[in-house]
Amino acid sequence: MQTKTTALISGILLAVTLAALRPAVAEELQTQNGEAAATDASVQLYVFNCGDFRFPSVENFSIGDDETTVRELVVPCYIIDHPRGTLLWDGGLPAATANISGWQRDPETGVQVRMQQTLQSQLLDMDLGFDLTSINLAAFSHIHYDHVGVANELTNAKWLVQRGDYEVVAKGGTVPAYDPALLAEIKKRPTQVLDGDYDVFGDGKVRLISATGHTPGHQVLYVELADFGPLMLSGDLYHFRLSRDQRRVPMFNVDKNQTLEAMDKVEALVAETGATFWIEHDAALFETLKLAPNFYR
Ligand SMILES: [Zn+2]
């Protein structure tokens, strides 16, 4: 009798403990969308071309012009479609870049930019079930003009931004390569200011990793895909492969020591998780990727 009671009590205790351990978010997923919660294969990553750069010199990246023959960088955008929401990661060059066909050259710097099709136009053509007006979460690796190009077009997205970058935007601060007009609309919309790493959907699959230094609120994105495995979208932690190999920090960088610390932090996470590492601006890598409407899962 006593044994039975003890067993019963242990059973209740175990049930209570298990219930307490189960994350609230998982429970919510189960009730909201049982089917989606049953398989994490439903996290999908789409990759888009959101512009291209050509540089007359790479010295601004702290790389000698004789150290690499690479002069072109790609500007990608990514959309992560998760059962709990759709996240845009990095917003490309300003959409107006697409108004002029072919390469446009800045007469002062000699830097050329090109955008063959805006992200919104690509999304409407592809009919993926979402476009810039229905995406409900947006995060940019940082506020440089080549990463927030579509920000103002995200009319229904909550902006996830690290405090350092947010304060530049909110207080009218200046950092190199930042154009306040590109964030004028999104800053009026719902915004979640972050103080470090953040698990976007509460299930560990999509995580913003604070990697301060390139700007005061630079971050990278860790995504766990069921088939592809873990992936690190590294923002502007590096621009060239040589930057990663030799820990080169570009001239247009807010805090070199913080950037070096961020490199250590992100590289440690990559080593620990075995994540595939994508240097976002790497045009040679980009050529090997599956572009939308295809996707990674
Ligand atoms: Zn960039």
Residues whose N, C-alpha, C, O or C-beta is under 5 A from the ligand:
A	BS01	ZN	D146 D236
